[in-house]
Amino acid sequence: RIFSFEPLAAAVRRWRQVFAGDARAALFEVAIAERAGSADLHVARWDSSSSLLPIGQAQQDNYPLTHEVRRVPVTMVRLADRLAREDISGRALLKLDVQGSELSALRGCSDLLPLFSFVYVEASFIELYIGQALAGEVAGYLYEHGFLLQCVANLSSGKSGKPIQGDFLFGRLSAHRDTQESLHSTTS
């Protein structure tokens, strides 16, 4: 099953086109955050760069067309406000691409995090959005909650050639140990 959370109207329309008629997919037209409430979404010209946080200068300097064009009010919820523990089963994956609000979204998921086997999150090494937590803080939070970094992919570099952001795959520590034990027993 796929549970998607998207507050931006244009992205909601694209989602509905892709998943039309798929009973395994459900869409919630809200943003995931640490606390329930409302906020303004800073909509970027390139809408996939829109964020609950103000768009910073480094974002605009490194990624053309990411300047703010408008703000729209959105509803924010905690993940547990929309999903029940029974909704998460098996080797579940939590994927976050929330443009700088990763730590806030994770904190809003804390009571459900033990149910996930994997967390896949886009995180930044520099402040692209004003007030965002950086990759190290996100990794530290996940480590404290029983996850270990498994892979870094899709590194994006800025004008300097240095990595700016990437996708990080974390696995539950117990799943990592099980995999390592399995590999060890097959090579012994």
N, C-alpha and C positions, 0 to 999 in steps of 0.2 A: 504494500500500500504506500501511496505517496500523499503526504500532507504538506501543502505549500502555503506560505504566508507571504502576501505581496500587497502593499498599500498603494502602489502606483497604477493608475487607471490604464495607461497604455500597456504596461506589462501584464495586467490582468486580462486584457483583451487577447494578447498573444498566447497567454497560458490557456485560455478557454478554447482557442483555435487548435492548439497542440493536443490538449487532453479531452476534446469534445467526445462524449460518449464513453469515456473510460471510467467505469464504476470504481476502480481501485484508487482513483485520484480525487482528492478533495482540496478545495481552495478556500482560504480564509483571507478576506481583504483587509488585513491589519498588519501592523509592524510588530515584531517580537522585541520586547525590551525588558529591562529589569523590573519595571513597575507598570501597572495598568494606568492609562490616562490618555491624554491627547497631546499632540505636538505638531509643529510645522515640519513638513518634509521639504528640504532644500532641493528643488528639482533642477538638475543640470541640463544643459542643452543636449548633451549625450546622456539620455535618461538613465542608463545603467550606472551612472556615477552619482545618482541622487542619493541623499543621505539625511538622516535625522540630525546630523551634525553639520554646522556650517562648512562649506567647501573652503579649504585652505589654499594659500598661495602656491605651495609646492604641488598640489594637485593640478592647478591651472598651468603652472610652468611646465610640468612634465607630460600632461595629457591635454592636448588641444580639445576644444569644444566641451570642456567640463565646468565652465563657469555657470553660476546660478542664473536661471532665467525667470523663475517664479517660486513661490512657496504655496504648498497646499496643506490644509489640515488633515491629519491622519489619526486613526485610533491605534493606540499601543496596548498590547496585552503581554502577559507572561505566557510562556508555552503551556504551562499547566492549566491556564485559564481556558484553553481550547482543546487540549488533548488529555485524555485519561490515561492512567498507567496501563490499562488494558489495550490501548491503541498501539503501544510500543512492544513489539515482541520479536523473538529470534535475534539474529545478528543485525540489529537496527543501526542505521547511519543517520547522524544529524549533520546536515550541510548548512553552513552559514556563509552568506555573501551579503553583508549588511553595511558595506561602505563606512567602516570606521566604528561601527557600534557593536563590534564582536563581543567585547567584554560585558557590556550591558545585556546583550541578548543571552549570553551564557549564564550570567547571574540570574536572569529570569527563567532559566531552564534548570537551575541547580537541583531542584527536587526530582527532576526526571533524568538527569545526567547518568545516574547509576544504571539506567535501563538501556543505554546505548552502548554498542560495542565499538563504534567508531565515530569520530567527529572530524569533518572536513571543513576547514575554515580558511577564507582568504584573509590575510593579515598583512600589515605594512611595517616596514622597517623605519620609515620616516613619517612625520605627521602630515597626512594628506587632508585630513578633516580636523577642524579645530577641536581639541579636547579628546581625540581618540586614544585608546590604549594601543601600544605598539605590539609587534609580534612576540617579543619576549614576555610581556605581561600576559598575553593571551595563552602562550605556552605554559607559563608558570601556573596560571589558574587551572588549566586542564590537568597539569601534572598533580597539583594538590587534590584534584578530584578523581585521581586514579587513571589518568591517560598518559601515554608515552608517545612522543613524536616518532612516526614511522617513515614519513616521506615528505619532501618539499618538492613541489612541481610548479611549472608555469611561472617561473621568475620573470618579473617585468622590470626592465631597467629604464632609468631616466636619461636625461641628456648627458649626465656625467659618466654613464656606462655602469654605474653601481646599481645593484638590485634595490628596488623600491618596495616591491610587494611580491607575494607569492601565495600559493595554495599549500596548506599544511594538512597532512593526514595524521590524526592521532588515533591510536588503538588503546583499548582498555588494557591496563597492565596485566591483568589475569589472562587476557586473550594473547598478549605478547608472550607471556611465559609459556602458555600452552603450545604456541607455534614453535618457540625455541626448543621446548622439550621434544616436540614431534620431530623437528629437524635433527636434533641430537640422536634420537633413537633410531632414525633411518640411516644415519651415517656411521653409527657405531657397529 
